[in-house]
Amino acid sequence: MYPKKYKYTFMMPRCHKTLFPTPLESSFIAIYVLETLRVTDSFEHKINEFVEAHMFIIDQEVQLFLKKPKPIQDEHTVESIYSGMAGIALLYNFYANKTQNKNKTVEAKHIIEKCLSILDENSDSVTYLTGKSGIFVTATEIYRDLGDIKNAKKMIEKVVDLLPLALNQKMPDVLLYGRAGYLYSLLLLKKLGWEDPDRDKLIRKVVTSIFNNGIQTCDRDKPRRTSLMYKCHNKKYLGAAQGLSGVIHCLLLAKSYLTKNELDDLIKPALDYLLTLRYKSGNLPVSLCNDPDRLVQWCHGAAGVAQTYALAYKVFLDEKYLNAAVQYADIVWKRGLLTKGYGLCHGVSGNSYTFMSLFQLTGKTKYLYRAARFVDWCLTTGRQNRIPDNPYSMFEGVSGVTYALMDAQDPIAANLPGF
């Protein structure tokens, strides 16, 4: 468990201290101290027991990974943030920073260096979640935290060297597999302290390419119904992982590199277009292919897109985007306890970030309550009806759940990795 010295608290902005809704009050008291919004000792203990149990399980997998011999040439792989060991390195460094346990940073270094040693240099995947840039950015952060600035700079250079691949016309634009995910890596490097005279020009090149491709895809459609659209696997997806809303999300994160015309004439019309596509339930379809109203998770449907409209409201201060975020969050509350799993991509822990993002935006305690209920669901075993393909991984497995459990203890700063 975390030492008491590093006990986490839930903090609500002072301007939003209001009376709690009566129906929620009794349940809320079991999780928070009402006057301070500090997590109760019992709930903290419950979360931390699971965190430590999960870390023990993950440690066993890490030891097996570190002992494996280097693969032969044709077995080289990309141990990605999404499904590979780089995601576990990210978790270990996150754990180290939360608990001040620097030993975990050293362990994260061992993991990420093994990932680098077996990396397929011929891979053309450049995105943060499933590609090489995510491994290099994670290594950058780990080296920085260990004070190894020389190796941190080497990792930054490796991300920059991926630019020609990222700008290749064959590269898709979506967050999970393409250019928007590479843009995310560049923006994260900037947060980590990346300084370079050409940095802003490089980021702007990626932004321009994303816009141009989105416009060209629209121009092929007759009649032209939106300002931007993107394809992945020859399909026009709409959600966070592979679709239009995920690309818009990354562009909004790069707001300082966008012109007013791009914001007003490209981003806003695309956001408005997505609102016209909603089912009667209010949920967002997976794609433009008459998909059934079935998925409510981060990768497809309301859970991911709610965070995009929350971000859009911060940028544009347009009430319809706030209303959209609220409506999508309500759908997640009604339909988001998924029996398919606990994971970040298509599971309950990932859906909890919807409520944390709405709490950050509004300060309303009902979203904090909802996040806690989803977190509490993840603290009960036996509620998933299938084993993930990568059961230890960040976005499908136990590493992502562990990350979310720690993140939920500081909801003001919580952020789903890669988004």
Secondary structure, DSSP 8 states (H G I E B T S, - for coil): ---GGG-------GGG-----HHHHHHHHTTEETTTTEE-HHHHHHHHHHHHHHHHHHHHHHHHHHHS----GGG-B---TTTSHHHHHHHHHHHHHHHT-HHHHHHHHHHHHHHHHTB-TT-----TTTSHHHHHHHHHHHHHHTT-HHHHHHHHHHHHTTHHHHH-TTS--STTTSHHHHHHHHHHHHHTT---TTHHHHHHHHHHHHHHHHHHHHHTSSS---S----BTTB-B-STTTSHHHHHHHHHHTGGGS-HHHIIIIIHHHHHHHHHT--TTS---SBSS---S---SSSSSHHHHHHHHHHHHHHH--HHHHHHHHHHHHHHHHH---TT-SSTTTSHHHHHHHHHHHHHHH--HHHHHHHHHHHHHHTSSS--SS--SSTTSTTTSHHHHHHHHHHTTSTTT---TT-
